[in-house]
Amino acid sequence: MKYLLALLIFAIALTGRTQAIVGTWQLTEEKTCFLNQFEKSETEKELESGLGGSQNSVAKLIKFDAKGGGEEGIFSTGKKKGSGMNSFKWKIDGQELHFIDKKSGIITQRFVLDELGTSTLRIHNAARDCEVKIFSRVK
C-alpha cells in the first residue's frame, strides 16, 4: 500500500510539471558561452544604448501542447504564421526537458529546467551550463 501511495504522489508531481509547461512561450533573453569570454568596449556600449526598436518587431516563440508535441519559430508583427517553423515532440524527465525528433524518436536536444513557473521558463543546455534561455509565457 505504501508503494502504491508513493507511486501515486510521484505521478501527480510529474503531471504537474508537464502541465505547467503547456502553452506558448516567448524567448526574452538568451545567453551564450561566448558572452562570458568577451567584454564590450565603451564604443559598443554607447552604440547599443543608441539603438532603438525597429518598425518590424520579431519574436521567437515556442509552443508546447498537452499531447507532447510542439513547434518553434520566428514570428513577425501582424503575421499569424511564423518562419522557420520546426516541429518536435517533447518530454520532461525529472529535471530535464527533452526535444525528440518526430520520425526517429531520437532525443535531439536536452535542457535542464532551472525554473518553471506560471510566467517564466528558464532552461540551460544540458551539455553546456553557460547557454541559458529565458522565456515568458504568452498564452
N, C-alpha and C positions, 0 to 999 in steps of 0.2 A: 504494500500500500504506500509506503514511504517513497519508493522508486517511482510509482505512478504519479504521485503528487509532485515530486521533483521534476519529472518529465513534463508535466502539465505547466508548471511555473516557467520552465525553460522555454517551452513552445510559445507561451504568451509573451514572454520578454522578447523573443526573436521576432515574433509577428509585429510587435510594437515598433521595433527599429525599421522593419521593412515597410510598414505603413507610413512611417514618418518621412521617408524619402520620396514617396509617390507625389508627383506634381511636376511643375515647371520651375526651373532654377536658372537664374542669370548669373554669368560669371562677372564678378565685381572686382576681383583682384587676383593676379597671378604672379607668383614669384618663381624665378628660375634659379638654377645653381650659379649662373653667370653673374647675377646681380650682387652676390656676395663677394665676387672676385674683383669687381671694378668699382671705383668711386667716381662720382660725377664731378666734372670740373665746374668751376664757377660759371663759365660760359654756358654749359649745358643747363645748369640750374636756372640761369637768367632766361634762356630761351624757352625752357619748359614752363616757366611761370607765365610767359607771354602768349603761349599757345592757348587759343580759345576752342570752344566746341565747334564742330563743323555743322554744316546745314544737313548733311546726310548722316544721321546717327545710326550706328550699327551695334548689335549686341550678340554675344554668343550665348545661346540658350541650350539647355539640356533638359529633356523630358523623361521622366520615369513613370511608367504605367504600373497598375496594380498586378498585372499578369507577368511581370518580369521582362517587359520589353521597353525599349527606349530609343530615342534619337537625339542627335545633337547637330547643331548647325549655326550659321551666321544669319541673323535676321536684320533687315533694314527697316527704317521707319516707314510705315504706311504699306508694308507688304505682308501678306499672310503666309507665303511660303518662304522658307529660308534657302540659302545657297549652301552648297557643300554638305548636304544632309547625309548623316551617317547613322544607319540603324544598327542596333545591337540588342543583346539580351543582357540582363544584369542579375546579380545575386549578392546578397550580403551574407558573409560567412564570418561570424564572430565580429571582429573589429575591422574586417576588410570588405571592400566593395570591389566586386569582380565585373569587368565588362567581358562578355562572351560573344564570340562570333556565332551568328545565327545558323550558318550552314554546317560548319565543322564542330561546333560545340567547344572549341578551344578557348581558354582564357586569353584574351588579347591584352588586357591591361589590369593591373592590380593597384588599388589605392587603399590607404589606411584612413579610416574615419576618425578624424580628430575631434570633430564637433558635428552633431546632427540635432538641430533644434527646430522649432516651429518656423523660424525665418532665416536661419543660417546653416549652411553646409560647408564644412571645411575639411578638405581631404589633402593628402600628400601621396606622391608616388611611393609605392612600397619598396622600390629599388633605390630611390633617391629621396632622402628626407628633406632636401633643400628645395624640391619642386612642390610648391604649395598652391592650391586653387581654393578660392573662397567664393561661394555662391550665395545669392539672396533669393528667397522664394518669390516667384512672380504669381503663380496660381496654385 
